[in-house]
């Protein structure tokens, strides 16, 4: 089970989160916290990695950090924009003081590969369209639930899933293999990563960190 928690938008206090975690653990339900990291929550997420919230979250199985995406009700101005806050968070990822288990969604993988000492063999690059797909209520098949490009959406009423997976998706996979790595040719992790998100430029955090390094 997963509990989505955003302290800036939810009315759940830390005490309430703690009580919920204890109740679920008593019921023998393994539960993760899904925590969205954005410009407004990045500092708080760094505090979490420093161990400040361990007492409240100790009953949960793990904390999974999800990358904020500017779609739906989400506002583009809350995407991660501060190199300083991002570098602090990545430093805490590299040397966490928390006893909590942590994980990340695929959108955060490129920056983890580029800037942390995590074992690359333990990190899967974005699997969308290569290992998994999204099928909506209208039977449209796309590489990702956040896909915003209709040219990579195919309907099961018009084509079989086998044909979509084996043939039609090849154009998407070629695009990712070629276009998404244009800015990554100098990166030593290029062979382990699928590069820039094909749907949201705002998620290319490697570029944000590179700009910070140039300033420093």
Helices and strands as residue ranges (DSSP letters): E 2-4, H 14-26, E 32-37, H 42-49, H 54-57, E 62-67, G 76-78, H 83-94, E 102-104, G 106-108, H 109-115, G 120-122, E 134-135, E 140-142, G 150-152, E 153-155, H 161-163, I 164-168, H 170-178, G 179-184, G 190-192, G 201-203, H 205-215
